[in-house]
Amino acid sequence: MTQTVYVLNGPNLNLLGLREPEIYGTQTLDDIAGLLEDRARELDLEIDMRQSNHEGHLVDWMHEAQATGAQAVLLNAGAYTHTSIALHDAIKAIRTPVIEVHLSNPHAREGFRHKSYVGMAAKGTIAGFGATGYLLALEAAARL
């Protein structure tokens, strides 16, 4: 049976490719989904990729990931990374491993981005490698 990896993306990530390409790159979320789906097939995994600008959706989807027996959750929470105790608590509440992903390196950016509530609860964090970070996180998820 093929295991599913949820790939959850938070606010403004629907604008990838357009939004500050000097920071986030020129690949769109659809481009990243294609890369992940190709690699997932090779790893005998399935990708369930979603994006929402609403915090509660991300919480609900993490609960769903556990309820469906997902292999892992890759979570790019966007700005919620630095503000959301709700996401922190949702990660702590589920047994499904969560891997935090960031296109840029938050520690090389503004000071308010240096604290990650998501990272405090996640299994691990991959940051600063652009879209490749999602692939690295998928590789890690496959080995959990």
C-alpha positions, 0 to 999 in steps of 0.5 A: 500500500502506497503511503501518503505524504501531506504537503501543506503550504500556508499564507501567500505561497499561492503567489510563488513565482511572482512574490519576491522571486529574489527571495523565494525563487521563480518556481510556482507551487504547481512546479514544486508539486510536479517535482514532488510527485515525480520523486514520490513515485520513485519512493513509492509514496503519494503526495497530497499537496494543499495550500491555504491562507487560513490557519485553521485549514492547516490545523484541520489538515494535520488532524486529517493526516493523522486520521488517514495514517499519513507517512508524514506532513511537510509543512511550509507554514509561511508567516504562521511559522513565527506566530502560530501557537495553534500550529505548534499545538496541532503538531504536538497533538498528532503522532504523524511526523511533521517536517518544517520546510522553508524556501529561504533561510529565516535566520538570514532574514529579519529578526522577527523570522528567527523564532519558529513555533512550528520548528519547536514542535516539528521533527526537523527543519529544512530551510534555505535551499529553495524548492529543493528543500521540499525534495530533501524533506520528502527524502527524509519523510520516506525514511521515517 
